Amino acid sequence: MFAALILMCFFAFGSITASSIDKKYNNQSEIIEDMLEYMFSCMDKLKINPEICSDLIMKNKDHSDKKYDNCKCFGPCIAKEIGTMDPETGKWNWAKLKEMSNLLTDQTLINEAKNMEAHCFDETNTHCEAGYAMLKCALENSQMTKDMVKSYVATKEESEKNQGDE
Ligand SMILES: *[C@@H]1O[C@H](CO)[C@@H](O)[C@H](O)[C@H]1NC(C)=O
């Protein structure tokens, strides 16, 4: 699930404006380092419960339930810190996403970034709704996300089965 969250945040890289705290990244490791830091601070700020939020990758849950509201804000929270979402308008900063994806050296991530840009470009949704739309799009279009969901579901079923055996 951790990996899925990282991916979600990564693609939370999205909108442009003149952000005053616009940090210049030099390489992939700088991006990942900051992202991890913001992941934790956003989890804290939004009181994210991974157990609850992971329901959003499951089709059989009612995603409109209020208990998921903060989960939808998780990616945008990180994106606003990193500069890929405008904190005021809540729009993705695609130029920044592109700039950052140019720094990637991992081929899998590069392909995923291209894929997301091709399929998930979104200038309509803002703030938390944009985060949820991006997650839904990743679930449909990103092989990496699909693989992670598959292994997550398998792990979950396995643990439920074991609990049942006890
Ligand atoms: C990334 O860039 C920073 C700043 O230029 C540098 O200190 C660091 O060693 C670089 N890391 C890698 C893995 O290239």
PDBQT file of the ligand as one rigid body, heavy atoms in Angstrom, charges set to zero:
ROOT
HETATM    1  C1  LIG A 201      21.130  15.263  -6.519  1.00  0.00    +0.000 C 
HETATM    2  O1  LIG A 201      21.447  16.623  -6.589  1.00  0.00    +0.000 OA
HETATM    3  C2  LIG A 201      21.992  17.170  -5.383  1.00  0.00    +0.000 C 
HETATM    4  C3  LIG A 201      22.168  18.672  -5.580  1.00  0.00    +0.000 C 
HETATM    5  O2  LIG A 201      22.842  18.953  -6.766  1.00  0.00    +0.000 OA
HETATM    6  C4  LIG A 201      23.300  16.455  -5.044  1.00  0.00    +0.000 C 
HETATM    7  O3  LIG A 201      23.823  16.945  -3.829  1.00  0.00    +0.000 OA
HETATM    8  C5  LIG A 201      23.030  14.962  -4.915  1.00  0.00    +0.000 C 
HETATM    9  O4  LIG A 201      24.251  14.287  -4.689  1.00  0.00    +0.000 OA
HETATM   10  C6  LIG A 201      22.373  14.451  -6.190  1.00  0.00    +0.000 C 
HETATM   11  N1  LIG A 201      22.028  13.045  -5.990  1.00  0.00    +0.000 N 
HETATM   12  C7  LIG A 201      22.204  12.124  -6.932  1.00  0.00    +0.000 C 
HETATM   13  C8  LIG A 201      21.792  10.736  -6.588  1.00  0.00    +0.000 C 
HETATM   14  O5  LIG A 201      22.655  12.392  -8.030  1.00  0.00    +0.000 OA
ENDROOT
TORSDOF 0
